[in-house]
Amino acid sequence: MGKVAIIGVGQSAFVRQYPGSIRELAFEGFKDAMKDAQITTKDIGASVVCSAPEYDKQRSPAGVFAEYMGLNPQPTFYVESLCSSSSTGVRLAYSLVESGLHDVVAVIGFQKMSEISSAETQERMGRGADIQWESPFGTMMPAYYAMYARAHMEKYGTTPDDLSLIRVKASTYGQLNEKAVYRKPVTSEMLSDPENRMAGPVSSPLRVGDCCANADGSSCIIVANEEKAKAFCKKPVWIMGVGAATASVNLTGRDLFTGLKAATQAADQAYKMAGITAKDVDVAEVHDCFTIAEMMAYENLGFAEPGEGKELIQSKETYKEGSIPVNVDGGLLSKGHPIGATGGSQIRTIVLQLRDEAGDIQVKDPQIGLVHNIGGVGIYGNVTVLGR
């Protein structure tokens, strides 16, 4: 197998309401990545556009973006796997480059969720579940993850205070991230004070502070083969392993006490391909749409044994100075969650870490980074291992 690298990364600011069109929003991340890679549109052999449909009015946005960004007549593809769309897009780009079909591929993730109301957004998220057997009963993302939280608490004695520590960490680093939506400090006391908005119930045991916010945003990752990577880039970051798995859409086909099985299976694939174990990972970005999601990720990825994820956060081992720094850019809990752009934003963070360009959140001398990106309630699991 030949080597495939990431030579450019970009991201717009994640905001609650972007004033422009989706093509303008997507261009912000694309422009950032092109500047980072120091290439022109003529160098790009294909593009992959990633989002979850129905949050905006444009059908088939890939063609619109290709025209707007000057990428015609190169082929463009549209990829969707709910919240993990742009990680799936990077997997596709890896395949296109590894196969020799294209030398350089741009992966553009976006979502402009403010074009519809919050109620409409929740309804569309619910339709990410089975529209025949589950979503007609009113299931929503917070309720699904609340069931996982209840199961974890029942089996392992995890408490709401343990989950609060994850949000406190997220806000610690979110304050340092100029592209994040939520940049205010959050304390454990705020999450335990019934008079504080952050402690307001959403779906018990999850509170407002346990949930990430919707956002508008875009990201872009530029993938290249070894020859082009060495020609264009002084600090290419190599794609060492990619893993992907799926799980039952309906929760009746799940074991809620073992976390997200698709994440574990995707991690096993990525570790095997990269020739590493969880202990070799120096810095990670995990899909923390809810605090319980990050807790489960610790265990599903092998950073902690089942039930021991709470000990990692209690001892601050997932802080920047800890043994396995996780989400030191604030994660989804602080950055916000523009669905199609999320995976690309996570990958951008790890690339900057491996290039020693992460500024105030830089981890000391990382060699290997990991991105864990989940679609829906564990329907799609994507794990990407990157190395210097």
C-alpha positions in Angstrom: 0.0 0.0 0.0 1.2 3.5 -0.9 1.2 6.3 1.6 -1.7 8.8 1.7 -1.3 12.1 3.6 -3.3 15.2 4.7 -1.6 18.3 3.3 -4.1 21.0 4.1 -6.8 21.6 6.7 -9.3 24.4 7.1 -12.4 25.4 9.1 -14.8 28.3 9.4 -15.8 29.7 12.7 -18.7 27.6 14.1 -21.5 30.0 14.8 -25.2 29.8 15.8 -26.4 31.7 12.7 -24.3 32.2 9.6 -25.5 35.2 7.6 -24.5 34.0 4.1 -25.5 31.1 1.8 -24.3 27.5 2.1 -21.8 27.9 -0.7 -20.3 30.9 1.0 -20.1 29.0 4.3 -18.5 26.0 2.7 -16.0 28.3 0.9 -14.7 29.6 4.2 -13.3 26.2 5.2 -12.2 25.4 1.7 -10.3 28.7 1.4 -8.6 28.1 4.7 -7.4 24.6 3.6 -6.2 25.8 0.2 -4.2 28.5 1.8 -2.8 25.9 4.3 -1.8 23.5 1.5 -0.5 26.3 -0.7 -2.1 24.7 -3.8 -4.6 25.9 -6.5 -7.8 24.4 -7.7 -6.0 23.0 -10.7 -4.1 20.7 -8.3 -7.3 19.1 -7.0 -8.4 16.0 -9.0 -11.7 15.5 -7.2 -13.9 16.8 -4.4 -16.1 15.1 -1.8 -18.9 17.1 -0.2 -20.3 15.9 3.1 -23.4 16.9 5.0 -26.6 15.5 6.4 -29.5 16.4 4.0 -32.7 18.2 4.9 -31.2 20.9 7.0 -31.0 23.3 4.0 -33.0 23.7 0.9 -30.3 22.8 -1.7 -30.5 19.4 -3.3 -27.2 17.9 -4.4 -24.9 20.6 -3.0 -21.8 18.9 -4.4 -22.4 20.2 -7.9 -23.2 23.7 -6.6 -20.0 23.8 -4.6 -17.8 22.5 -7.5 -19.0 25.3 -9.6 -18.7 28.0 -7.0 -15.2 26.9 -5.9 -13.8 26.6 -9.4 -13.5 22.8 -9.3 -15.3 22.0 -12.6 -14.8 19.8 -14.6 -13.2 17.6 -12.0 -15.6 14.9 -10.6 -17.4 15.6 -7.3 -19.1 13.2 -4.9 -21.7 13.6 -2.2 -21.4 11.6 1.0 -23.7 11.3 4.0 -23.5 9.3 7.2 -25.3 11.7 9.5 -22.9 13.3 12.1 -19.9 11.3 10.8 -20.3 12.5 7.2 -16.9 14.2 6.7 -15.0 11.4 8.4 -16.7 9.1 5.9 -15.6 11.6 3.2 -12.0 11.4 4.3 -12.3 7.6 4.1 -13.6 7.9 0.5 -10.8 10.4 -0.4 -8.2 8.0 1.1 -9.6 5.3 -1.1 -9.6 7.5 -4.3 -6.0 8.4 -3.7 -4.8 5.0 -2.6 -6.4 3.4 -5.7 -4.5 5.8 -8.0 -7.7 7.3 -9.4 -6.7 10.8 -8.1 -3.6 12.4 -6.8 -5.3 15.1 -4.6 -8.8 15.1 -3.2 -10.6 17.9 -1.3 -13.1 16.8 1.4 -15.6 19.6 2.2 -17.9 19.3 5.1 -20.7 21.8 5.9 -24.0 22.3 7.7 -26.1 25.4 7.9 -28.6 24.3 10.6 -30.0 27.7 11.3 -32.1 27.7 8.1 -34.7 25.8 10.0 -36.1 26.1 13.6 -34.7 24.2 16.6 -37.9 22.2 16.7 -37.6 21.3 13.0 -33.9 20.4 13.6 -34.8 18.0 16.4 -37.5 16.4 14.2 -35.0 15.8 11.4 -32.5 14.4 13.8 -35.1 12.0 15.1 -35.6 10.8 11.5 -32.0 9.7 11.6 -33.5 6.7 13.5 -35.9 4.2 11.9 -38.9 6.2 10.6 -41.1 3.1 10.8 -40.3 1.6 14.2 -38.8 4.4 16.4 -38.9 8.0 15.3 -42.8 8.1 15.1 -42.8 7.6 18.9 -40.9 10.9 19.4 -37.4 9.7 20.0 -34.8 12.4 20.0 -31.0 12.4 20.2 -30.9 13.5 23.9 -33.3 10.7 24.9 -31.3 8.1 23.1 -28.0 9.1 24.8 -29.9 9.5 28.1 -30.7 5.8 27.9 -27.0 5.0 27.4 -26.2 7.3 30.4 -28.7 5.4 32.6 -27.3 2.1 31.6 -23.7 3.2 32.4 -24.8 4.6 35.7 -26.7 1.4 36.6 -23.8 -1.0 35.6 -20.8 1.0 36.7 -22.0 3.5 39.3 -21.2 6.5 37.1 -22.8 9.8 38.5 -24.0 13.0 37.0 -21.0 14.6 38.7 -18.7 12.4 36.7 -20.4 13.7 33.5 -20.1 17.3 34.8 -16.3 16.9 34.8 -16.3 16.2 31.1 -18.2 19.5 30.4 -15.9 21.4 32.7 -12.9 20.1 30.7 -14.6 21.0 27.4 -15.2 24.6 28.6 -11.6 24.9 29.9 -10.4 24.4 26.3 -13.3 25.9 24.5 -12.4 29.3 26.0 -9.1 29.0 24.1 -10.7 28.1 20.7 -11.5 31.2 18.7 -13.6 29.1 16.3 -15.9 27.6 19.0 -19.5 28.6 19.6 -19.4 28.4 23.4 -16.4 30.1 25.0 -17.6 30.6 28.5 -16.4 28.8 31.6 -18.5 26.1 33.1 -18.1 24.7 36.6 -19.4 21.6 38.3 -21.3 23.9 40.7 -23.2 25.4 37.8 -24.3 21.9 36.7 -25.5 21.0 40.1 -27.4 24.2 40.9 -31.1 23.8 40.0 -31.4 27.6 39.5 -28.7 27.6 36.9 -29.7 27.2 33.2 -26.8 24.7 32.6 -28.4 22.4 35.1 -31.8 22.5 33.5 -33.3 19.0 32.6 -33.2 17.9 29.0 -33.7 14.1 29.2 -32.8 12.7 32.6 -30.0 12.3 33.6 -28.7 14.6 30.9 -28.9 18.4 31.6 -28.4 21.4 29.3 -24.7 21.3 30.1 -24.4 17.7 29.1 -25.5 18.5 25.5 -23.7 20.1 22.6 -25.3 22.9 20.6 -26.4 23.1 17.0 -24.2 25.3 14.8 -23.4 26.5 11.3 -20.0 25.7 10.0 -17.7 24.2 7.4 -14.4 22.3 7.3 -12.1 21.1 4.6 -9.4 18.4 4.5 -7.1 18.0 1.5 -5.7 14.5 0.9 -2.8 13.6 -1.4 -0.7 10.7 -2.5 2.9 10.4 -1.3 4.5 12.1 -4.3 2.2 15.1 -4.2 2.4 15.3 -0.4 6.2 15.6 -0.4 6.1 18.0 -3.3 3.5 20.4 -1.8 3.9 20.1 1.9 6.6 20.6 4.5 4.7 18.8 7.3 2.4 16.1 5.8 0.4 14.1 8.3 0.0 10.5 7.2 -3.2 8.5 7.3 -2.1 5.4 9.2 -5.4 3.6 9.7 -9.1 4.0 8.9 -11.9 2.0 10.4 -15.6 2.0 9.9 -18.5 0.0 11.2 -22.3 0.1 11.5 -24.8 -1.0 14.1 -28.5 -1.8 14.3 -30.5 1.4 13.7 -33.2 0.3 16.2 -32.1 0.2 19.8 -33.9 -3.2 20.3 -30.9 -4.6 18.4 -28.4 -3.1 20.8 -26.8 -3.8 24.2 -26.9 -0.5 26.0 -24.4 -1.7 28.6 -21.5 -2.0 26.3 -21.4 1.5 24.8 -21.3 2.0 21.0 -20.2 -1.3 19.4 -19.6 0.3 16.0 -17.0 2.6 17.6 -15.2 -0.4 19.1 -15.2 -2.3 15.8 -14.0 0.8 13.9 -11.2 1.3 16.4 -10.1 -2.3 16.1 -9.8 -2.0 12.3 -8.0 1.3 12.5 -5.5 0.1 15.1 -4.8 -3.1 13.1 -4.3 -1.1 9.9 -2.0 1.3 11.7 -0.1 -1.4 13.5 -0.7 0.2 16.9 -2.7 -0.2 20.1 -4.7 2.3 22.1 -1.6 2.9 24.3 0.2 4.3 21.4 -2.2 7.2 20.9 -0.9 10.5 22.1 -3.9 12.8 21.5 -7.5 12.2 20.5 -10.6 13.9 19.3 -13.8 12.0 20.2 -17.4 12.6 19.4 -18.8 14.2 22.5 -22.2 15.3 21.3 -23.2 14.5 24.9 -21.0 14.1 28.0 -21.9 10.4 28.2 -20.7 10.0 24.6 -17.2 11.0 25.6 -17.3 8.7 28.6 -18.2 5.8 26.4 -15.6 6.7 23.9 -12.8 6.4 26.5 -13.9 2.8 27.0 -14.8 1.9 23.4 -11.4 3.1 22.2 -9.5 1.2 24.8 -8.2 4.2 26.7 -9.9 2.8 29.8 -11.5 -0.6 30.7 -15.3 -0.8 30.7 -16.7 1.3 33.6 -13.3 3.0 34.3 -13.8 6.0 32.0 -14.9 8.0 35.0 -11.5 7.5 36.6 -9.8 9.0 33.6 -11.7 12.3 33.9 -11.6 12.3 37.7 -7.8 12.2 37.6 -7.6 14.7 34.7 -5.7 12.1 32.5 -7.7 13.4 29.5 -6.5 17.0 30.0 -3.7 18.4 27.9 -1.1 17.4 30.4 -2.5 13.9 31.1 -1.6 10.5 29.7 -4.2 10.6 26.9 -5.4 14.2 26.1 -8.9 14.2 24.6 -10.8 17.0 23.0 -8.4 19.7 24.0 -10.1 22.0 21.4 -13.3 22.0 23.5 -14.9 19.2 21.6 -18.4 19.4 20.2 -19.6 20.5 23.7 -17.8 23.8 23.2 -17.3 24.1 19.4 -20.9 23.2 18.5 -22.0 20.5 16.1 -22.5 21.5 12.5 -23.2 17.9 11.5 -21.5 17.6 8.1 -18.5 19.7 9.2 -17.8 18.0 12.5 -15.5 15.2 11.5 -13.4 17.5 9.4 -13.0 19.9 12.3 -11.9 17.0 14.5 -9.3 15.9 11.9 -8.1 19.5 11.5 -7.4 19.6 15.3 -5.3 16.4 15.2 -3.4 17.5 12.1 -2.5 20.8 13.8 -1.4 18.9 16.9 0.8 16.5 14.9 2.4 19.6 13.2 3.0 21.3 16.5 0.8 24.2 15.3 -2.0 24.0 17.9 -1.0 27.0 19.9 -2.4 27.2 23.5 -3.8 23.7 23.3 -0.7 22.1 21.9 0.1 18.7 23.5 3.7 17.9 24.1 5.4 16.1 21.1 2.5 13.9 19.9 3.5 11.3 17.3 0.1 9.6 16.8 -3.4 11.1 16.9 -6.9 9.6 16.7 -10.3 10.8 15.6 -13.5 9.1 16.7 -16.6 10.3 14.8 -20.0 8.8 15.3 -23.1 9.1 13.1 -26.5 9.1 14.7 -26.7 7.2 17.9 -23.9 4.8 17.1 -25.4 3.8 13.7 -22.1 4.7 12.0 -18.7 4.5 13.6 -15.6 6.0 12.1 -12.1 6.0 13.6 -9.1 7.6 11.8 -5.5 7.2 13.0 -3.0 9.9 11.9 0.8 10.1 12.3 3.7 12.4 11.8 
